[in-house]
């Protein structure tokens, strides 16, 4: 992509953000202070300072989270996830500054409610709609850049298919040269480069190939950006991260968004906010009624507790409202449909998933999360860890009250095929986590509440 197209797309994203941010700021100020004296008061200076801080902070966070990069590879869901990260961090830092600087009394709480509500309902749709437009426009428009492709093997063919499937990338292959042997003459390539208008060359060869270094030198000689497409001999993967330990490149083959501190903080903050709110609602209402119903349903404690496999494989105790009669097989046999051990009241609370409510306290104290792989019995972990590929990866995130596997319908059965499907969903969640992904799973859980 020519450099000016890069800069234009990035500029439009950031410009749109700042325009909507300021529109929300002045809209919130007008809504809050329309009927109050404002301009000739000390509060005017406070809000001018706040206006500068809000704009600079949004710009810095956008650069830090690279929200503008989505314009180069327009994927609306990823863009919205990045924007939500910026929004959450922006809100947290502003509140932290107000508390640390003891400036809370100088600013209206209602103003901040208006402002952040305006930002949320404008900037997030802006990113989504802009990238949808960009994808549609690029599919119809001429390619933004012509490139040369040289090489052989799977990476060579995969790149051709990728460009054909994704016209929104704006790439057209001007000419391809398929190398038939390690010692093939590169003079036809060099002759073509003398008249080519391409700005980039993609080389589908491994670095140890004899022609790799020669093509690298040719790219320098003809002022081409050199891009390597090595065949790593592994299944196709969506993300590959390269870090450098001094001069040594280190490849990470599995994306794990929750390894980044800001993503962990955002997920933890949402867990605290939602779980605390639900506890405040349910504790004085549902909890006493369910506890009484469990006590009247038969002998035994109100709460059922069991050791489960948790974060990084560590054992923890999970709590539920007891829904079964006391039985010795509880730690080995999962409840099944029409299980004779389930009490009539237990059947009712299980149908509404109310037996899981005590786990809100475990979300609050950090043992669990609202969304994540459901924790399995220790016996099931031992049984399936060697039978199901990548089974243990599901423990790289905290266990959840609900998860992707559950909203996709993979719950209840514990046969091998069902467990493989669950693990696939859990690993997909691990590799594609975002705040919007969590919110969508929560909404899908609520939509299928009684099932």
Secondary structure, DSSP 8 states (H G I E B T S, - for coil): --HHHHHHHHHHHHHHHHHHHHHHHHHHHHHHHTTS--TTSHHHHHHHHHHHHHHHHHHHHHHHHTGGGGGTS--HHHHHHHHHHHHHHHHHHHHHHHHHTT-GGGS-HHHHHHHHHHHHHHHHHHHHHHHHHHHHHHHHS--SEEEEEEE-HHHHHHHHHHHHH-GGG-EEEEEEEE--STT---HHHHHHHTT---SEEEEES-TTSHHHHHHHHHHHHTT-EEEE----SS---S--EEEEETTEEEEE-S--GGGSHHHHHHHHHHHHHHHHHHHHHHIIIIIHHHHHHHHHTSSS-SEEEEEEE-GGG-EEEEEEE--B---TTTTTS---TT-TTB-HHHHHHHHTTGGGTTHHHHHHTTSSEEES----BHHHHHHHTTTSTTGGGGGGS--EEE-HHHHTT--S--SHHHHHHHHHHHHHHHHS--HHHHHHHHHHHHHT---
